[in-house]
Amino acid sequence: MPHTAVPRPAVPTRTTTAVAARATDLSKVYGQGETRVVALDSVDVEFGRARFTAIMGPSGSGKSTLMHCMAGLDSVTSGSARIGDVELAALNDKQLTRLRRDKIGFIFQAFNLLPTLTALENITLPMDIAGRRPDREWVDRVVETVGLSGRLKHRPAQLSGGQQQRVAVARALAAQPEIIFADEPTGNLDSRSGAEVLGFLRESVRAMDQTVVMVTHDPVAAAFADRVVFLADGRIVDELPEPTADAVLDRMRRFEAAGRTN
């Protein structure tokens, strides 16, 4: 999305201290010997319930790896990753699949839509698999917000890339999961559509106590969050509460400058 100015709304005072997800001394290593790469290096971070957290960092900093480990999409090499009180490493494949299906929503740039299903069927698929009846009023609100009201009977091949991304966003929100992990959720949207989606994610946190963890490279997108966590070289190096786009951009520039001098 282009870096256009977005006014930051007033943030209500929060009393909740519950933790939706937590990493403790979490490390992720790929390869061995000369090909060994430390993607995450003893990361400690908490994601509060009913909070919107953005994860930022340079390319290769480990931000997507952290999200994948926290969402149970990738295993950890050492340390702990928890959703609520559940230790992911203690779950077998069936239990992990059930946890992801019932407790976690995902938004990725790759869309991951089923080509034989309509947009509406893709949106309600996680609930259908879980045997849960969709909340029609909520689904209708989600669909209207992401601008899909006239496209619900279309299959993915009949939709533009941006429309497919909106289906993916709606699918994650429609089931009202305990936590949503989003990897560049507005990467394929124009600035207006992206702002609408980010605004709805923020509203789902405010009004519905949804928890959102979003990986992004965009300071404007990050400014919709309650807090930004910064990674560099696989480590948490800073965080910024109640961010603005200018403050996030300034912080990122400082990290880049420090990286060039090291």
ABEGO torsion letter per residue (X at the ends): XBBBBBBBBBBBBBABABBABBBBGBBBBBEBEAABBBABBGBBBBBBBGBBBBBBEBBGAGAAAAAAAAAGABBBABEBBBBEABBAAABBAAAAAAAAAAABBBBBAAGGBBAABBAAAAAAAAAAAAGBBBBAAAAAAAAAAAGAAAAAABBAAABBAAAAAAAAAAAAAAAGBABBBBBGAAAABBAAAAAAAAAAAAAAAAAAGBBBBBBBABAAAAAABABBBBBBGGBBABBBBGBBAAAAAAAAAAAAAAAAAX
